[in-house]
Amino acid sequence: MSEREVAIIVGAGPGLGAALARRFSAAGLIVAVAGRDLSKSKKIAASIGPAVHAFQCDATVEHQVEHLFDAVEQELGAPSLAIHNVGAYLRKSILESTLDDLESCWRLCCRGGFLVGRAAARKMVPRGRGTILFTGATSGVRGAALFHNNAVAKAGVRALSQSMARELQPMGVHVAHIVIDGPIESEMLRSTLDKRDPASFLHSEAIAETYYQLHRQHRSAWTQEVDLRSWKEGF
């Protein structure tokens, strides 16, 4: 087992999740990337290098989250950083939404965020140090038309992060919430989903740098929430 810092990224897809794994791996951390599809996690790990390890985990299933944190601690070391990077995106009229729509977004963000945050806190508090980061969105701060499902879910994650920060900060654990205000650049977004000026897209590598800086903040000046947007994004 290595003495290097260990990071767990839950919700590691090919975009921001992979960028986070690259940034923390480049900084010398051992990184565990976890997602529901193990083959995708393995692909991300293989594309980065031997310091990145793939795990399978559905963030909404309690025993899978508990097993993930136990397995990472046993195989790689106790985590000093945990990131809940699970998102929910559903654009739909309130007139057409179903209860399942609302609950599916809530499960991914609120239930998953709670399970990951709790598991991370239980590993970090006894050691008196650690960082827990939650990926948020504009909808968690301001509910827009047609995005009520996302708004409810992301607002819950934001509230969770605030409550955890107030409880855990005096115990040495830094909890922060990152508001992603705008679309993250991707090939699919550029080609099919959005015809806006590409300058309005956020770059995943630039976002990942902020996560890294949050983890490195001195405890005398911790940030609880930061919002990120392109210079071309209105707000």
Order of alpha helices (4+ residues) and beta strands (2+ residues): beta-alpha-beta-alpha-beta-alpha-beta-alpha-alpha-beta-alpha-beta-alpha-beta
